Structure formats: structure tokens, C-alpha cells
Amino acid sequence: MRNDIALETIIEDYLQGKLTAEEAKAFEQLRLDDPVIDHRVVAHKVFLESLAQYGRVLSLKQQMDHAHARIDVAGLTEKMRPHPSFIVNLWRKNKSAVAIAASFLLLTIFSIYSIQHNTKQNGTYEVMRREITTIKNNQNKLVRTLNSAGPKVPKGLASSAKFGGTGFALTANGYLCTNYHVVRDADSVYVQNSKGESFKAKVAYRDVQYDIAILKIIDNSFTPLANPPYKLKKNSIGMGENVYTLGYPKDDVVLGEGYVSSKTGHGGDTTQYQVSIPINPGNSGGPLLDDQGNIIGLITAKENQVEGAAFAVKSKYILEALNAIPSDSLGKKAVFSKKNPLQGLSRTKQIDKIGKYVYMINVYN
Amino acid sequence: MSNKLSSSVPTDREVVLGILNNSEDALNRLYIGYFPMVLQFILNNNGDEDDAKDVYQEAIIVLYNKIRSGDFELSSKLKTYIYSVCRRIWLKKLTQQSKKINNLSDLEDVVAVEVDLEQHEEKELQFEKMGSALVSLGEPCKTIIQDFYINNLSMQDICEKFGYTNTDNVKTQKYKCLQRLKKLFFQS
């Protein structure tokens, strides 16, 4: 037994690394030579380890008990006990889900909001035909003029015009171009030139998509004009080009001047230009001309919340509309002439020549 | 001020370093920091505060063993880990008590901790065996063994504490005690 005690002491010293290098070497040799001793070393090591582990866990538990004593368990328990109310429980358990749902909702709303407000131009698209009856209180003169309009107005026509717009001659024999929306619900259409002469017209062609209508003067009193002095420009025009328009927002022709501010129209519509030009109800259907007197577009609408943003259908689509009409009935197609007689003339002279080809259009329904 | 600081929840890194350095302060802060979470979980799932204490302390032991074993990798947040371990332990206890569990209401994320818990159960078994072996060992053997192997007192200290005449007597006594303890431990 004394030997056993000595052996165990050596084993413990060996395991704790207390032996000197020589002793340790000798002992390792002994382990190699004697499997019984080796086994005792391993067994003792394992046992001591579990003993040490026991000690560690015990002290850990003591420390934790100590820490536990510092916690106000009763108070916490009271606070965290499952609440009798179902809703409070539901809220506690699903706090994170609710938070995620709420933030998702917010994000969605925000993105929809920003998409709507970023990709579209502010404001709405407002067509520029004149609702005469609604503004007659403000413009008594206008109503009077309309009621007693030129001597050529047929007698049967008692009511005043409902809508007014502008149009311009495409050919000498009485084809006019205007906006489809001007003549949309028309029962009858009368056109009036700058001299105040009124003629009955019919709608010869409608293009809803591009908002173009072609009118034909069918009145007997109409005498063919000279060829229109302007020409339709086929290719598109650059930004910044100075442009002007003639129209009938009131009973006399009015000049509006501006520049092309964008090559696309409302909401990026590529069939239109955006033009910075002052226009008013009644300007719809008016010609948009560049400095040389080429017709580059057809005034259609304006943005109602943006200052100076008007839209004009590109002249290319007027040409397309014109092509839809049998060419023999168009007569001499002066608008397609290569030569532009207005070129080089001053603005005043141009307007002087164009003026009689721009018509006020009155629509009754 | 210092009291306030020490009661705040420590960072995961602080805890790991603290455990490796045997820092009692780190343990206290860890313990106090995450106890409310576990308490709430147990209270919400048919338990009381004593259950919470038991489960929580077991979980901390699991964490300690894992960190001390050296192959600890923080693959999740410490909070999540502790919660997962507690959840698993509590689930097991509930099944043992054959209490009906419809749905464990979860309050936090959960990570897989099965492997860690298997190792822990083994160790827990050993711990209990050692505990009962020490109890049945009786005095003064129990204290001598604890003082020497756990509290790391020297032979000289033990000799004085128990009034032995010389350290050889203590050595003999300790040897006898250890032999008996081994027997008790491996028998049970």
C-alpha cells in the first residue's frame, strides 16, 4: 500500500507537471514498459478531470446563485407573467411580425407614392378647347358675338356655340386641321375666318389616338383660297427652337410665342412636343410654327399645374392623317410644297400671311 | 455608476473573454443580462420562476463548457444561443413531466443546439454521479478530497486544518478516501 501511495503521488505530480524533466522522462519510459501503470495513469487522469469538472460546475453554480440573488425575480415575474388579456399576449408574441408588416406596408406606400410622383409630370393633362357656355358670364361680349355671328350663319341656328377651338387650312379647297377633342361631340361645326365669315364644315377624318381631326368646309358660300403659304415640316425639330402659334382663345386671333422645351409630351408621350408657350382654352387645334413658318405641330393641351408647359402633336402625324384622305379630293396639295414662301420674312409679315388661314372653330351639340 | 455599468448586458465578445479568464464579473453580467428573457419564455410556457432558474443555470453551464472546450465558434448571437439551449432543455423537461405542450410560444430566434446538449447530458450525468459519490463518501473524506482536488489546498494546509500530526498521515488518508470515492463513482 505504501508503494501504491507513492505511485499515486508520482502520477499526480506527473499529471500536474510537477516532475523535473528527467523524472518525467523516466516515468514516461515506465509507462511504456508497464501497461498496468500506464492504465492507472490514464484512469487517474480521467477521474481527476471529472472531479475537477465537478468542482468547476459546483463553483459556477454557486456564482450563479450569487448572481441570481441580485435579481429581483419576484418583480420580473410579476411583469412578465402571461397577461390575462388576449390582445396583450398577441401583441407580445407577435411584436416582431407586426413590426415587419408595418414597415413593409410603409415602404410599399412610400414606393408607390414616389413612383407616381417621380415618373409622371405633375398635374394633369388639360385639353384646350374653350367651353364657351361656362365662361359666357365672364365674357358677355363673346356670347353676343357668337349669337349674332356673321351674316352667313343659317337662321335656324338659335343656340350659341358650346365649344370653341382653332384650326388651320391644309389645302386651298377647304380642308382644315384641328384637334379631335375640339369636334368630339359635335352635332354641327362652323368655322370662322379672321374676317368674321362663318362657314359650315363637316368632320372628314378623325384620329382619336393622335387627337387629330380633319374638317372639310362644305358651305356653298366658301370660295377657295389661295394656296396656304406654310408647309408641314416632316422631320422633327430640336429643343430650344423658337416657335409661335395663332389661335382663338377669344374672338380675335391671338399670337403666342415660345420655344420647344421637350421632345416628348405629357408623361413622355413621343408623339408630342412639350412647348413653353402661353396658351388658353380656345388655342386647341392651332398651328405651331417655327421661325421659317413651317408647321411643326398642332397645339393640343397644357399641363394645368405647371407654368408654361403646353403640348403639341408633331406635324408628322398631321401628314399621316392627311394621307388617310383620298388624294384627289384634297386638290392641289400646297402644304407639301418644297418651297416655303414664308422663309426669310419677318414675324409680322408671316403672321399677316398666315392669319387668314387660321380659323376659329365653333362646335354645337 | 459602476454598479449600473456592471448590470448592463455585456457584449458577446466580453462574455467569451470573461469566461475564458474566469471572470466573475463577466458571469454576473451575463447572468443578470439574459435572465429576464429566459424567465419570460418559461413563464409563457407553463413554468414558474424556479423552473426558469434551473433551466437558465443549466444553459449557462452548457455555454461555459462549450466555450472552455476551446472549439467555440460564435455562429449566432449569444442571446440566440442561450435562448435555444433553454428552449431545448425546457422542452425536454416538459416531456419528462408529460405535460401537454401544444405549441411552444417562441419569443426569439432559435439555432440548432442538439449536439451541445447531448454532450451536456453526459457531463450532467457524471456531475450527479460525482455528487452522490461524494455525499456517500462521508466526512472527513469528502472535505479532504474537495480541499485537495477542488480547492487546491496544499497537503500542509489540510494537515493543519484537520489536525493531523504530519503530512504523510494526510497522504495516506487522502489515498484511502480517493480509492473509496473511485469505487463509489464507478459502481453507481
Contacts between the chains, C-beta under 8 A, distances in Angstrom:
chain1	res1	chain2	res2	distance
A	1	B	175	8.0
A	4	B	175	7.0
A	5	B	171	6.0
A	5	B	172	6.2
A	5	B	175	4.7
A	8	B	175	6.0
A	8	B	178	7.6
A	9	B	171	6.8
A	47	B	182	6.0
A	47	B	185	7.2
A	48	B	149	6.6
A	50	B	126	5.2
A	50	B	130	6.1
A	50	B	185	7.8
A	51	B	130	6.6
A	51	B	145	7.6
A	51	B	149	5.1
A	51	B	150	7.0
A	52	B	149	6.9
A	52	B	150	7.2
A	53	B	123	6.7
A	53	B	126	7.1
A	53	B	127	7.1
A	54	B	126	7.5
A	54	B	127	5.7
A	54	B	130	4.2
A	54	B	131	7.0
A	54	B	134	7.9
A	54	B	150	7.4
A	55	B	146	7.4
A	55	B	149	7.0
A	55	B	150	3.3
A	55	B	151	7.7
A	56	B	64	7.9
A	57	B	61	6.0
A	57	B	123	7.9
A	57	B	127	5.4
A	58	B	150	7.4
A	59	B	150	8.0
A	60	B	27	7.6
A	60	B	60	7.3
A	60	B	61	6.2
A	60	B	64	6.1
A	61	B	57	6.4
A	61	B	61	7.7
A	63	B	24	5.9
A	63	B	27	5.5
A	63	B	28	7.6
A	64	B	27	7.2
A	64	B	31	5.7
A	64	B	57	5.0
A	64	B	60	6.2
A	66	B	28	7.7
A	67	B	27	6.7
A	67	B	28	4.6
A	67	B	31	4.0
A	67	B	32	6.0
A	68	B	31	7.0
A	68	B	35	7.5
A	68	B	53	6.1
A	68	B	57	7.8
A	70	B	28	7.3
A	70	B	32	6.5
A	71	B	32	5.9
A	71	B	35	5.7
A	73	B	39	7.3
A	73	B	49	5.1
A	73	B	53	7.6
A	74	B	49	7.7
A	76	B	35	7.7
A	76	B	36	5.5
A	76	B	39	5.6
A	76	B	49	7.9
A	77	B	39	6.7
A	77	B	43	6.5
A	77	B	48	7.8
A	77	B	49	4.9
A	80	B	36	7.1
A	80	B	39	6.0
A	80	B	40	4.2
A	80	B	43	5.3
A	80	B	44	7.7
A	81	B	43	5.6
A	82	B	43	6.4
A	82	B	44	5.4
A	92	B	107	7.9
A	93	B	44	7.9
A	93	B	105	5.5
A	93	B	107	7.0
